[in-house]
Amino acid sequence: MQQKIKEKKLYDYQQKDLDQIFKYFDESNDDVNLLYQLPTGGGKTVVFSEIARRFIRERNKKVVVLTHRIELGAQTSRMLNGFGVKNKIINSNVKELKDQDEYKCFVAMVETLNNRLQEEKVEINNIGLVIIDEAHYNSFRKLFKYFENSIILGVTATPLSSNVKLPMKDNYKKLIIGESIQSLIDKNFLAKAEVYNRDVSLKTLKLGVGGDYTVKSSEELYGNFSMLSKLVSAYEDIAKGTKTLIFNNGINTSIYVYETFKKAGYNIRHLDNKNNATERKEILKWFSETPGAILTSVSILTTGFDEPTVETIILNRATKSLTLYFQMIGRGSRVLPNKDKFTVLDMGNNVARFGMWDAPIDWKEIFLFPDFYLENIKNDEEIERNFVYEMPDSLKEQFSNSASLEFDVKAEYKKVFSAGKKSKLVLEKSINQHAQICFENSEDVFDARILAKQLKDEIEYRVRLYSYCIMNNTKNYKEWLAEDYERKLRLKISQKFSDKL
């Protein structure tokens, strides 16, 4: 039995887009392909459900809605019911459509419908409109040949194909752009993102044939003890106690994250595509109802998942996919009466790569010239070189007795170089400055050494800047420098307390 949901009413910006879409339909042939962009959280399903209702009423033709996941199909069917559009889901159980005359609208998963059409067991008559949800996926292209005489409306938050070799402009004649993220924030339809990042070196990551980082190289980086410790530390600094969704690239990484947080005493669950429907439902119910819950997952929750109570999104992965970047952050953007902002913690230099989530973006240019856009995305080395470390406020408080915590590696290197002195003097000065602030904020040498351990991220940052200055940026050399730095820092702290005595 299909569930009836509360009837929806379009917001002004949705109505404006809908009118623009129908104007284009009315002025075009009955076989035109149109693409519609609206941000995650803007209500794409609401808009295309009303489009389906109005199209059936005005043209008396049938509508097919295509999705790429079972869960999206069920959600779409419920939304259509809410608009009074009686619809039938074509899933793996539907072998024939003997009752097709009872329906004006059908919701189908792309693979299922493709199989039925190939087998010639299903034929839907009088189709006037095909709506494609998440149209940036390329799996839909195989179905276009079956609907050559119908209007095709692709709907997506990011009009950039998931395959660089198959640009969307080849399949869609025109792009209609909806409201921007910033505008939806200003009108209180979306929450504002407060973004934090951690310095992560991505040099060990490898790109796969699809153009994104491989799971294997991601798991080697994000599954190691150092990165897991950095993740927990960042969570404690920025998001502790908030309802948190963690995205990973790889099931093993997510399991390691689960085990690490569990060991640290946090209320966390893990979810991946190996969980069956019952387990998934139970885990998501727990997550929805538990304040401060942490859910670690792989890409399974990037689409078709709506949990407005999420307060923090952690990107515990790097991605080269603009679509995935927007989808992950969008999971935290739903507004509630007591929620108008959410936190994003980036552990993969994604914000530096793509820009802020709510920044203006020229979708028309990306649609028309995807190659140019992709070629100009910042590479990882450039991001790493330009990264500026900022000490977290919680750590700054522990150094409150010190007048200044600043040390400019590049400026010190210029001074040393100009004076014709050895470059190692830069690190000696840095070590002395770190030892001094630890000394100033500790009662004894043991307290100071504990403080020094918390400077690990800043030490790695200073060492990397130094290695760029001397043009020796190999991974092994930087690791050796950091270990040597920490050893000399412990000695320098001991020396300062000895001098005091």
C-alpha positions in Angstrom: 0.0 0.0 0.0 1.5 3.4 -1.0 1.8 5.9 1.8 0.0 9.2 1.4 2.1 12.1 2.5 1.0 15.6 3.4 0.3 17.6 0.3 3.1 19.9 -0.7 3.0 23.5 -1.7 5.7 25.1 -3.8 7.8 28.0 -2.5 8.1 31.1 -4.6 11.5 30.2 -6.1 10.3 26.7 -6.9 7.2 28.1 -8.7 9.4 30.5 -10.7 11.6 27.7 -11.9 8.6 25.5 -12.7 7.0 28.3 -14.8 10.3 28.8 -16.7 10.6 25.0 -17.4 7.0 24.9 -18.8 7.6 28.0 -20.9 10.5 26.2 -22.5 8.4 23.0 -23.0 5.7 25.1 -24.7 8.2 26.8 -27.0 10.0 23.6 -27.9 9.4 20.4 -29.8 8.0 17.4 -28.0 11.4 15.6 -28.1 13.6 18.3 -26.5 16.1 17.5 -23.7 16.3 20.0 -20.8 18.5 20.1 -17.7 17.4 21.7 -14.4 19.9 22.6 -11.6 18.9 23.2 -8.0 21.1 22.8 -4.9 20.8 19.8 -2.5 18.1 20.8 0.0 16.4 23.1 -2.5 13.5 20.6 -3.1 14.2 19.1 -6.5 11.8 16.2 -5.9 9.1 18.6 -4.9 9.6 20.6 -8.1 9.6 17.7 -10.5 6.6 16.0 -8.7 4.6 19.2 -9.4 6.0 19.2 -13.0 4.7 15.6 -13.4 1.3 16.5 -12.0 0.9 19.6 -14.2 2.2 17.8 -17.3 -0.3 15.0 -17.0 -3.1 17.5 -16.4 -2.2 19.8 -19.3 -1.1 17.3 -21.9 -2.8 14.1 -20.9 0.4 12.1 -21.5 2.3 9.7 -19.3 5.3 10.6 -17.2 8.2 8.2 -16.3 10.6 9.2 -13.4 14.0 7.5 -13.5 16.2 7.0 -10.4 19.5 5.2 -9.9 18.7 3.7 -6.4 15.8 1.7 -4.9 15.5 4.1 -1.9 15.2 7.1 -4.2 12.5 5.4 -6.1 10.4 4.8 -3.0 10.9 8.3 -1.8 9.9 9.7 -5.2 6.8 7.6 -5.3 5.7 8.9 -1.9 6.3 12.5 -3.0 4.3 12.0 -6.2 1.4 10.6 -4.1 1.6 13.8 -2.0 0.9 15.7 -5.2 -2.0 13.5 -6.0 -0.1 11.7 -8.8 -1.1 8.1 -8.8 2.0 6.2 -9.8 3.4 2.7 -10.1 6.9 1.6 -9.1 8.6 -0.6 -11.7 11.0 -2.7 -9.6 12.5 -6.2 -10.0 9.2 -7.8 -9.0 7.4 -6.2 -11.9 7.8 -8.4 -15.0 5.0 -7.1 -17.1 2.7 -4.0 -17.1 -0.7 -5.4 -17.7 -2.3 -2.6 -15.6 -0.5 0.3 -17.2 -3.7 2.0 -18.3 -4.6 2.5 -14.6 -1.5 4.9 -14.2 -0.3 8.1 -15.8 3.0 8.0 -13.9 5.7 5.3 -13.4 8.8 5.4 -11.2 11.6 3.1 -12.3 15.2 2.3 -11.4 17.3 2.7 -14.5 18.8 -0.9 -14.6 15.4 -2.5 -14.0 13.6 -0.5 -16.7 16.5 -1.1 -19.1 16.3 -4.8 -18.6 12.5 -4.9 -19.1 12.7 -2.8 -22.2 15.5 -5.0 -23.7 13.4 -8.1 -22.9 10.5 -6.3 -24.6 8.3 -7.4 -21.7 7.4 -3.8 -20.8 6.2 -1.2 -23.1 4.7 2.1 -21.8 2.5 3.8 -24.3 2.0 7.6 -24.8 5.0 8.8 -22.8 5.3 12.6 -23.0 7.9 13.3 -20.3 10.8 11.4 -18.8 12.2 13.0 -15.6 15.7 11.8 -14.7 16.7 12.4 -11.0 20.4 12.8 -10.2 21.0 13.3 -14.0 24.7 13.7 -13.7 25.1 9.9 -13.5 25.8 8.3 -16.8 23.8 5.1 -16.4 20.7 6.9 -17.7 22.2 7.5 -21.2 21.4 3.9 -22.2 17.7 4.6 -21.9 17.6 7.7 -24.1 17.1 5.7 -27.3 13.7 4.3 -25.9 12.3 7.8 -25.4 13.4 9.6 -28.6 9.9 11.1 -29.1 9.5 12.3 -25.5 10.7 15.4 -23.6 13.6 14.5 -21.3 14.1 16.6 -18.2 17.3 15.9 -16.2 17.4 17.2 -12.7 20.6 17.6 -10.7 22.4 19.8 -8.1 25.6 19.7 -10.1 25.4 19.7 -13.9 28.8 18.1 -14.4 28.9 14.6 -15.7 30.4 11.8 -13.5 32.4 10.8 -16.6 34.6 13.5 -18.1 34.5 11.8 -21.5 30.7 12.1 -21.6 29.8 15.8 -21.0 26.1 16.6 -20.2 25.9 19.2 -23.0 26.0 16.3 -25.5 22.6 15.1 -24.2 20.9 18.2 -23.0 20.1 21.2 -25.2 19.6 23.8 -22.5 20.4 24.3 -18.8 17.9 26.1 -16.4 19.6 27.2 -13.2 17.7 27.5 -10.0 18.3 29.4 -6.8 21.9 29.6 -5.5 23.0 28.1 -2.1 23.7 31.5 -0.7 20.2 32.8 -1.7 18.6 29.7 -0.1 20.6 30.4 3.1 19.6 34.1 3.1 15.9 33.1 2.7 16.3 30.5 5.6 15.7 27.5 3.4 19.2 26.1 4.1 21.5 26.3 7.1 24.8 28.1 6.9 28.0 26.0 7.0 30.8 26.9 9.4 33.8 25.3 7.8 37.0 24.1 9.5 39.9 22.2 8.0 42.9 20.2 9.0 46.2 20.1 7.2 46.5 16.8 5.4 49.2 15.7 2.9 47.6 13.8 0.0 50.8 12.9 -1.8 50.2 9.2 -1.3 46.8 9.2 -2.9 46.4 7.8 -6.4 43.8 8.5 -9.0 41.7 5.7 -10.5 40.3 5.4 -14.1 37.1 7.3 -13.0 39.2 10.3 -12.2 38.8 10.1 -8.4 41.1 8.9 -5.7 41.3 5.1 -5.4 39.8 3.3 -2.4 43.1 1.4 -1.8 45.3 4.5 -1.6 42.6 6.4 0.5 42.4 3.5 3.0 46.2 3.4 3.3 46.2 7.1 4.2 43.0 7.5 6.3 43.3 4.1 7.9 46.6 4.7 9.6 47.0 5.5 13.3 48.2 9.1 12.7 45.2 10.1 10.6 42.7 8.4 12.9 44.2 10.2 15.9 44.1 13.5 13.9 40.4 12.8 13.2 39.4 12.2 16.8 41.4 15.2 17.9 39.7 17.5 15.3 36.3 16.1 16.3 37.0 16.9 20.0 38.3 20.4 19.2 35.4 21.4 16.9 32.4 19.1 17.0 32.3 17.2 20.3 28.8 16.4 21.5 27.2 17.3 18.2 25.2 14.8 16.0 27.9 13.9 13.4 28.0 12.2 10.0 31.4 11.0 8.9 32.1 10.3 5.2 34.9 7.9 4.3 36.3 6.4 1.1 36.4 2.7 1.8 34.6 0.3 4.2 37.8 -0.6 6.1 38.5 3.1 6.9 34.9 3.5 8.2 35.3 0.4 10.4 38.7 1.8 11.8 37.0 5.1 12.5 34.2 3.3 14.3 36.6 1.3 16.4 38.8 4.3 17.2 35.8 6.5 18.4 34.3 3.6 20.3 37.6 3.0 22.1 37.6 6.8 23.0 34.2 6.3 24.6 32.0 7.9 21.9 28.5 6.7 20.9 29.1 5.7 17.3 27.7 3.3 14.7 29.0 2.2 11.2 26.9 1.8 8.1 27.9 0.5 4.6 26.2 -1.1 1.6 26.7 -4.6 3.1 24.1 -3.8 5.8 20.7 -5.2 4.8 17.5 -3.1 4.7 16.5 -4.0 8.3 19.9 -3.1 9.7 20.1 0.1 7.8 16.6 1.2 9.0 17.5 0.4 12.6 20.9 2.2 12.4 19.3 5.3 10.8 16.5 5.3 13.4 19.1 5.2 16.2 21.0 8.0 14.6 17.9 10.1 14.2 16.7 9.6 17.8 20.1 9.8 19.6 21.5 13.3 20.6 25.2 13.6 19.9 25.3 10.3 17.9 28.1 9.7 15.5 27.5 7.8 12.2 30.5 6.7 10.1 29.7 5.5 6.6 31.0 5.2 3.0 29.2 6.9 0.1 25.8 5.3 0.8 24.3 8.4 2.5 25.3 11.0 -0.2 21.9 10.7 -1.9 18.4 9.9 -0.8 19.2 10.4 2.9 17.5 13.2 4.8 18.2 13.7 8.5 17.7 17.4 9.4 19.1 16.9 12.9 22.7 16.4 11.6 24.8 19.1 13.2 28.3 18.2 11.9 29.6 16.8 8.6 33.1 15.4 8.6 34.7 14.8 5.2 37.2 12.1 6.2 38.3 11.7 2.7 39.5 13.6 -0.3 37.5 13.7 -3.6 38.0 15.1 -7.1 34.2 14.9 -7.6 32.5 18.3 -7.4 29.1 16.4 -7.2 30.2 14.3 -4.3 31.6 17.4 -2.5 28.2 19.1 -2.7 26.3 16.0 -1.8 28.3 15.3 1.3 28.1 18.8 2.7 24.4 19.1 1.7 23.5 16.3 4.2 23.9 18.8 7.0 22.2 21.8 5.4 18.6 21.1 6.4 17.1 23.8 8.6 15.0 23.3 11.8 13.4 25.8 14.1 16.4 25.6 16.4 19.0 25.0 13.7 20.2 27.7 11.2 23.9 26.6 10.9 26.0 23.4 10.9 29.6 22.5 11.0 31.8 21.1 8.3 35.2 19.6 9.2 37.3 19.0 6.1 40.0 16.3 6.4 40.8 16.1 2.7 41.6 19.6 1.4 38.3 19.6 -0.4 37.3 23.2 0.4 40.6 24.4 -0.9 40.1 22.3 -4.1 36.5 23.4 -4.9 35.9 26.6 -2.9 33.4 27.2 -0.2 30.2 25.2 -0.4 28.0 28.4 -0.5 30.3 30.4 -2.8 28.9 31.6 -6.2 29.5 29.1 -9.0 29.0 29.5 -12.7 27.0 26.4 -13.5 26.4 27.5 -17.1 30.1 27.7 -17.8 30.7 24.3 -16.1 27.9 22.8 -18.2 29.2 24.3 -21.5 33.0 23.9 -20.8 33.5 21.0 -18.4 37.0 20.2 -19.6 38.1 23.8 -18.9 36.6 23.6 -15.4 38.2 20.2 -14.5 41.6 21.3 -15.9 41.6 24.3 -13.6 40.8 22.6 -10.3 43.7 23.2 -7.9 46.1 20.2 -7.7 47.1 18.7 -4.3 50.6 20.1 -4.3 49.4 23.7 -4.9 46.8 23.3 -2.1 49.5 21.9 0.3 51.9 24.8 -0.5 49.3 27.4 0.2 47.8 25.9 3.3 48.0 28.1 6.4 47.9 26.4 9.8 45.7 28.0 12.4 46.0 26.8 16.0 42.6 25.7 17.3 41.2 28.0 20.0 41.1 25.2 22.6 44.9 24.7 22.1 45.5 28.5 22.2 43.9 28.7 25.6 46.6 26.3 26.9 49.3 28.9 25.9 47.5 31.9 27.4 50.6 33.0 29.3 52.6 33.7 26.1 52.4 37.1 24.5 52.7 35.6 21.0 52.4 32.2 19.4 53.5 33.3 15.9 56.5 32.1 14.0 56.9 32.9 10.3 59.1 30.1 8.7 59.3 31.8 5.3 60.3 35.2 6.8 63.0 33.6 9.0 64.4 31.7 6.1 64.7 34.9 4.1 66.6 36.5 6.9 68.9 33.5 7.4 69.5 33.2 3.6 70.3 36.9 3.3 72.8 36.7 6.1 74.5 33.8 4.5 73.9 31.5 7.4 73.0 27.8 7.4 69.3 27.1 6.7 69.0 24.7 9.7 69.1 27.9 11.9 65.5 28.4 10.9 64.4 25.2 12.6 66.6 25.9 15.6 64.8 29.2 16.1 61.4 27.5 15.6 62.3 24.8 18.2 63.4 27.5 20.6 60.1 29.4 20.2 58.0 26.3 20.7 60.1 25.4 23.8 59.7 28.9 25.2 55.8 28.8 25.0 55.7 25.3 26.5 58.0 26.6 29.3 55.9 29.7 29.9 52.7 27.7 30.3 53.8 24.8 32.4 54.7 24.2 36.1 57.3 21.6 35.4 59.1 19.8 32.6 56.5 17.0 32.5 53.7 19.4 31.9 55.7 21.2 29.2 56.4 17.9 27.4 52.7 17.1 27.4 52.0 20.5 25.9 54.7 19.9 23.3 53.0 16.8 22.1 49.9 18.8 21.2 52.0 20.9 18.8 52.4 18.0 16.4 50.2 19.5 13.7 52.0 22.8 13.8 55.4 21.1 13.8 54.5 19.2 10.7 53.3 22.4 9.1 56.5 24.3 9.9 58.7 21.4 8.8 56.8 21.3 5.5 57.2 25.1 4.9 60.9 24.7 5.6 61.3 21.8 3.2 59.6 23.9 0.5 62.1 26.7 1.2 65.1 24.5 0.8 63.5 22.6 -2.1 63.7 19.2 -0.5 60.1 18.0 -0.2 60.4 14.2 -0.2 58.1 12.4 2.2 60.9 10.5 4.0 62.9 13.7 4.5 59.9 15.6 6.0 59.1 12.6 8.3 62.8 12.5 9.5 62.8 16.3 10.0 59.6 16.2 12.1 61.0 13.3 14.3 64.3 15.2 14.8 62.4 18.4 15.6 60.3 16.7 18.3 63.4 15.1 19.9 65.3 18.4 19.9 62.2 20.2 21.3 62.1 17.8 24.3 65.8 18.5 24.9 65.3 22.2 24.6 62.4 22.2 27.1 64.5 20.2 29.6 67.3 22.7 29.2 65.0 25.7 29.9 63.8 24.1 33.2 67.4 23.2 34.1 68.5 26.9 33.5 65.6 28.0 35.7 66.8 25.8 38.6 
